[in-house]
Amino acid sequence: MEERLTDLELRYMQQEKIIQELNDTVYRQELTIVRLERDMTLLREQVMMLAPSASGSPEDEEPPPHY
């Protein structure tokens, strides 16, 4: 009986360690996702400033001067 109890305690400690490691991983991933979303928003804004006509329809653009 004592051996079984010790075995269960060891398993519990291992599970607690694994759960904490998984929690840390999820937390780091959340930080990364937030940073990537922020970077994506900034990049989208920069692209829109550089090429605002890229988001418009082709009918709204003026033809090139050689036409």
C-alpha positions as CSV (number, residue, x, y, z in Angstrom):
1,M,0.0,0.0,0.0
2,E,2.8,2.4,0.9
3,E,4.5,1.7,-2.5
4,R,1.3,2.5,-4.4
5,L,0.8,5.7,-2.5
6,T,4.4,6.7,-3.3
7,D,3.9,5.9,-6.9
8,L,0.7,8.0,-7.0
9,E,2.5,10.9,-5.4
10,L,5.3,10.7,-7.9
11,R,2.9,10.7,-10.8
12,Y,1.1,13.6,-9.3
13,M,4.3,15.6,-9.0
14,Q,5.2,14.8,-12.6
15,Q,1.8,15.9,-13.8
16,E,2.1,19.1,-11.9
17,K,5.5,19.8,-13.5
18,I,4.2,19.0,-17.0
19,I,1.1,21.2,-16.5
20,Q,3.3,24.1,-15.4
21,E,5.5,23.6,-18.4
22,L,2.5,23.6,-20.7
23,N,1.1,26.7,-19.0
24,D,4.4,28.5,-19.6
25,T,4.5,27.4,-23.2
26,V,0.9,28.7,-23.8
27,Y,1.8,32.0,-22.1
28,R,4.8,32.5,-24.3
29,Q,2.8,31.6,-27.4
30,E,0.1,34.2,-26.4
31,L,2.8,36.9,-26.1
32,T,4.2,35.9,-29.5
33,I,0.7,36.0,-31.0
34,V,0.0,39.5,-29.6
35,R,3.4,40.7,-30.9
36,L,2.8,39.2,-34.3
37,E,-0.7,40.7,-34.5
38,R,0.7,44.1,-33.6
39,D,3.5,43.7,-36.2
40,M,0.9,42.6,-38.9
41,T,-1.2,45.7,-38.2
42,L,1.8,48.0,-38.5
43,L,2.9,46.3,-41.7
44,R,-0.6,46.6,-43.2
45,E,-0.7,50.3,-42.4
46,Q,2.7,50.8,-44.0
47,V,1.7,49.0,-47.1
48,M,-1.5,51.1,-47.3
49,M,0.6,54.2,-47.1
50,L,3.0,53.1,-49.8
51,A,0.5,51.8,-52.2
52,P,-3.0,53.0,-51.4
53,S,-4.3,52.2,-54.9
54,A,-3.4,48.5,-54.4
55,S,-6.5,48.1,-52.2
56,G,-8.8,49.9,-54.7
57,S,-10.5,48.4,-57.7
58,P,-8.8,48.5,-61.1
59,E,-11.7,50.5,-62.5
60,D,-10.9,53.4,-60.1
61,E,-7.3,53.7,-61.3
62,E,-6.4,56.1,-64.1
63,P,-4.8,54.5,-67.2
64,P,-1.1,54.9,-67.6
65,P,0.0,58.0,-69.7
66,H,0.9,55.9,-72.8
67,Y,-2.8,55.1,-73.4
